[in-house]
Amino acid sequence: MRADALAILRAGVASVEPRALVRDHLTELAGALPAKRIWIAAVGKAAVPMAAGAVEVLGDRVAGGVIVAAPGTPDDTPGGLRLFEGGHPIPDATGVAGAEAAHDLAVELTADDLLLGLISGGGSALMTLPPAGIELGDLQTATDELLRAGATIEELNTVRKHLDRLKGGRLAAAAAPARVLALVLSDVVGDPLDVIASGPVSPDPRTFSDAWQAIERLGVASALPESVRRHLESGLAGAVPESPKPGDACFERVDARVIGSNRLAAAAALAIAEERGFATRLLTTEQVGEAKAVGAELAGLGRAIVDGAHEQKPPACLLAAGETTVKVTGNGRGGRNQELVLGAALVLADTERVLVASMGTDGIDGPTEAAGAWADGRTRARAAAVGIELEESLGRNDSHTVFARLDDLIVTGPTGTNVMDLMLVLIAAG
């Protein structure tokens, strides 16, 4: 079943290859684009292949541009574009330099120019431009506190949009009156343009008040650096301008469209599962929730099918897509996909014929080299045989140690794309 699982997951990732998606969309649009003075601002984990696809179609119509990508991205950077490899999920100085370059490009554009925004997940951290009075180190601390508190991507990016000079539509404001065409690869449930990469060219319906409410709900207000709290409080008082809202004039010449999402990946994955003889069921493309709880739920579905207590009959493939969260309470190492699978392993103990796998389509799960992991009914006993107790590991958020010791990690390296996570339950025939 591991071979089946890997083939199914790889098919999902391959279906959202960014270079091909951009190339296909721009081929359809090319006749409506200017003959010259097209500038590229590509940001996110898929920035390099998206830019390569654009240049493949537009050629010397591209006058120049900036790419802000993740470290380790496959390097086929087109000539004439400046590449910056920023930090993720914690921003770094290189990402700030890339953001400054993108801002400097945008403010020089005229009404005769077209800014081609190529936007993908990860862009919020990778392209960071702190406002006056906030040092990068303070933003790094704030980001870490929000992540450790289990902030959802919507909560995290609501705060980020109010601590930045490009996010929340401000790149579009800087580029006005230029025309902006944004092609977006979605890594957010529901594909909201204002949340993906913190919506650099999209209207921001959120406010400083929304950002502060998220901080209070997460209980991190007292842990934020003074400069961050002061900036947010100034925004609440009206002393700092809000991000551009729907209807703002800076969006009059902006066209933003989603060209790839987890729905494409899920459909391609299920098609391969069917080819391999599994009856397939798409559970959802909007999976959210605490990772370990979602893993337990998926494993429970697998057990129910084996026990004959579910309408689905084996051999079966259940697929969910989306993005879970982890509230970090321990000092272990892992990522949301590995933690999800560890939660599943507890439920699967001694269950035959069920495998649960989960991976990030970007090939990166938390601060580890793995994309995800898999587990089955033997995982708990195998862990015990090498001195690992699964409940204790889960309590320390130490999923990576478990699966590394068992050689149960899924390792792909950075894939160059990013449409959230794929979560898989395989049930073999009896």
C-alpha positions, 0 to 999 in steps of 0.5 A: 500500500505504500507504493500505491500511496506514494503514486497517488500523492505524486500524481496530485502534486504533478497536476499542479506543476506551476510552470505548466499552469502559468504557461497554459493560462498566459497562452490564452491571454497573450493576445490581450497583453501589451507587446512590451513593458511587462514586468514580473513580481513573482512571490511564493514557493512556486515563484521560480517555475511560475516565472519560468512559465511566464517568460516561456510564453512572453519572451522579450516582452518581459522587461524585467522583474523580481522573484522572491522564492523559498530556499532550495527551489528548483533553479531555472530562474529566467534571465533578466529577473532578480532572484531572492530566497527568503525565509519561511515560515519565519521571515529573514533579511533576504526576504526583506531585500526581495520585498524592497526590490519589488516595492522599488519596481512597483513605484516606478511603473506608469499607466503604460506598464503591466505588472504580472504578479505570480503569487503562490503560498508561502509568499507572506513570510518570503516577501516581508517589508516591515513598516517604519519602527518595526525591526525584522527581529521583532517581526520574527518573534511575533511570527513565531509566537503566532505559529506556536499558538496554533494560528490559522492561516487566516489569523496569521495573515490578518496580523501580517497584513497589518504589519507590512508595507506590501501585504493587504493590497499595498503592492497594487497601491504602489503599482498604480496606475499600472495595470496588474494581472495576478495569476495565483496558486492557492494554498488556502482553503476556499481560495480567498485572494486576500489571504493567499500570500496575504493578498499583495494585490487584492483588497483587504476586508480585514482591519486592525481590529480584526488583527488584534482580536486574533492576537487576543484569541490566541493569547499572545498579546503579552508575548509580542515585542513592544514595537509590534504592539505599539504599531497595532495600537496606533492602527486601532487608534487611527494613527496608522492608515488601514490597508486598501479596502474593496472599492479602493481606486488602486484596484481599478486596473487589477485582475487577479485569478486563481489558476491552481488549487487543491481541487486539481490535485485531489482530482488527479490523485483520485484518478490514479487511485481508481486506476490502481483498483481502489474505490475512491471518495473525496472527503473534502478539499476544505480540511481544517482542524487540529492535526492530531484530531484530524488524523484520529478521525481519518484513521477511525474511518479506515477502521470502520470500513475494515469492520464493515461499519461504513458504507464504503467497501474495500479496497478503498481510497479516501482523500482529504485536502486542506491545511490543519494546524498544530498547537505547539506545547512541547519541544519536539520536532515535526510538522502538521502532516507528521503530527496528523499521521502520529494522531492516526497511528494511535487509532490504527494500533493493531488494525490490519489493511489500513494505511494513513498518509499525509504530505505537504504538496510543497514537499516541506512539512514544518522545519524538517526535511520531510514532506510528511509521513505514513502509518498503519496498524503496526506503527505503534508496536514497531515504535515500542520495539525501539523504545518510543511511546507514541502518546508521549511523543505526541505530547511533545510534538515530536512526530519527526523523531518517531517517523525518522526512527521507523523510516516512515517519512515521506521525503520528496524535497521541495516540489516547486508548487504549493496547494496545501496538504493531501491526506490519504486513507487506503484500505486494502481488500480483505 
